[in-house]
Amino acid sequence: MDVPYVDLAAAYRGLKDEIDEAVSRVLASGHYVLGENVSAFEEEFARWVGTAHSVSVGSGTDAIYLTLKALGIGAGDEVITVSHTAVNSALSVSKAGAAPVLVDIDPENYCLDPAQLEAALTDRTRAVMPVHLYGHPCDMDPIIEFAERHGLQVIEDCAQAHGARYKGRSAGTVGAAGCFSFYPTKNLGACGDGGAVTTDDTELAAKIRSLSNCGQGKERYHNIYRGEVSRLDELQAAILRIKLKRLDEATGKRRWVAAFYRERLAESGLILPAEKEWARHVYHLYVVRSKERDRLQQFLAEKSIQTLIHYPVPVHLQPAYAGEAHGPLPETEAAVGEVLSLPCFPEISSAQLEAVASAVALSAGNI
Ligand SMILES: *Cc1c(COP(=O)(O)O)cnc(C)c1O
C-alpha cells in the first residue's frame, strides 16, 4: 500500500463542491483583493484564535517580518529564536534587518529551551520569538517572565500550531502577536500562500495592516509608511473560511492519528513525540527519533511509505547563515541527525496507518 507523506488533493476532494462554488462566486464578483471574504475571514480567524484582531498578509514569513517592522525592530537589533526550525523563522528576522540569535531546544518537545535565554541576551536584544514547532507549544511562562524582566517583545511563531494550547491558552494569544502561515501543508492551509497576525493590540494591528498594504493610511492614496504589498487575496480567504469551519475536526483527526501511533509504536524502540502535561499538541508533524534514522527512512521508502526530515540542516549550519553568531547548540545538532516525520494528516486511512505501523515493526530486525 502507498502511503504518501501528505495528501492535499484528498483534502480538496473532501470539500470540492463547497470550494468550487466559493471560488466561482469570487471570480464572478469581480472583487479579488481586500474584499468581503478577507474581512470575514479575519473576523472568524480572530474569534477562533481568541484575540481582538487578526490581520491577513501574504505569507507566514511576512506575518513575522511585518510584526517586527511594526514594532520598530530592525537594523542593529537582535531577536532570540531557535536554530531547529523552518528557515523561514530566521528569514523573516533577517528581512526586517535584525539579526536572529539562535538558541538550543528542549529535546523533549523540540521547542525553545527557556534556560538558554539568559546567555543569549545582549544590549541589542529586542524580542524573543518562540516557535511552537511540530504543533507543540513552547513553555511560555518562563519566556514571558524573561521578556518582561528585560523589556522585550514576545512574538509567537505559530506557523505549525493552529489550535495548539499552552495551559489552556491558544497559541497566538500569549505574546504581543501570533504569526500564522496558511501555506498549503499547514494545519490550516490555503491553495497558495497566505498568513495572518493575531493580536489584542489595536494600534499594532492597524500598523501591520497599513504596512501590508503599501503603507496606506485610512485614506486611499495617502501613505504614512513605506510599506509592502503583502495581502491575502479573496480566493484564498474564501477557501480558508471553508477550511476554518472544519479545523477543529481536522485537528481531532491529527490527534487520533497520534494516539494510534503512540499505541502501536510503543514497543518500536523509537522515541515518540511527548505531550507535556500543560500542552495541547496539534501534530502538524508526527516526529519520531531514531539513531538508525536514515536506514529506517530507506526501509520505509522501499515499502512505499513516504517520510520527510524536519529539518535536516539547522539554521546556523545553512550556508545563508554562515558566520552568524550563536551559542552552543548540542541538542539541535543531535536532533537533526535522528528526527523523522511519519505520515500524519487528517485524510489518512486506517489501512494506511496499519501499513506504517507494520512496516516500522518489521524494520526492527531488518535495518
Ligand atoms: C511555514 C513556516 C513559516 C513560514 O510560513 P510561510 O507561509 O511559508 O512563509 C515560518 N515558521 C515556521 C516554523 C514554519 O513552519
The ligand as a Gaussian input file, in Angstrom:
#p B3LYP/6-31G(d) Opt

LIG

0 1
 C        5.938000      27.549000       7.313000
 C        6.675000      28.228000       8.391000
 C        6.934000      29.604000       8.356000
 C        6.683000      30.479000       7.175000
 O        5.438000      30.419000       6.609000
 P        5.270000      30.725000       5.025000
 O        3.795000      30.912000       4.908000
 O        5.768000      29.530000       4.299000
 O        6.024000      31.955000       4.716000
 C        7.540000      30.190000       9.460000
 N        7.872000      29.465000      10.532000
 C        7.659000      28.135000      10.593000
 C        8.049000      27.394000      11.831000
 C        7.061000      27.461000       9.518000
 O        6.860000      26.143000       9.591000

